[in-house]
Amino acid sequence: MSKQLLILSSDSEYSQVLRLNLLKHLAVEVVDMTSLEDGIAFLDILPTINMVIIKTPGFSEYQVGEFITYLQEKEIVAPVLVLGPMVLPVPSNVKFERNTKDFKNLANKIGSTIGEEINRLDFQSLSEFQSIPVDFFLNINSSSLGCDVYIRIKKAENDFQFVKRLHSNDQFTRADIEKYRQSGLKEFYITKNHFPDFVNYVTDQLIQKLSSDKITGLERLKLSVEVFEVTKERIRILGVDEYTKSLVDESIHSMMKSLSEKNSLASLYQLVRSNQLSYSYTHSYIIALLLHKVIESFDWKSP
């Protein structure tokens, strides 16, 4: 059974970013709440939590002290990590971390505290190469940044050879990439030193495409689906950062543009259902589509 963590923070946006990064690096379950009172109510039901993480400022030292006293009175022995400064004396199971923005370091510290090894496969595998899903290449026509692109061929058990398929100065088309997909290829590889810049370059290209008024209808819908898949992978590989948030924001704006086009509900629904789009995006899109139409019936005066 996965170990369970409780995050208490009045900053819900910070909680979400921390939560996603913990899920990325550790095999844990995470619950986040915005008040210490809610945390106490939760612990009354589940006192066997494996760790409690409290983000300050947002709660006063007095409030945090009262919460720690509650844990002692209820004999809840889970370790506590306070993210931020605190000068009040605390029990030995309470630790502090002032660097609250280095999420990988936090995941490492939390993992070592609860006995969970951090997942280091993303950046510390034995190979000098980093895998990139083929979807990342569908909406660009060069790898840019002096970045060659490879495929991996298995020679023997745990023995692979990397063969160059696209040179850094090559121009390629979407059709070229589709041929690789149709052959069953799911991943390309690039050298790790190019990896962060390459992913950010692809993100920039997608944001530019999504913001264009020249794409409409099915073309916008298909692009949004591909961006949806890239966003999931970006969160999995790099976590949540400013680039990720910008891509999500632009995806939402693109969906709103699509919904605002002069289509009837029936025609839009048929457009979505008649195309081989990912289930998760189709599901999200249809919910947004229905709510977009339903909300017109409510007499709400504000945007």
Disulfide bonds with the S-S distance in Angstrom:
none
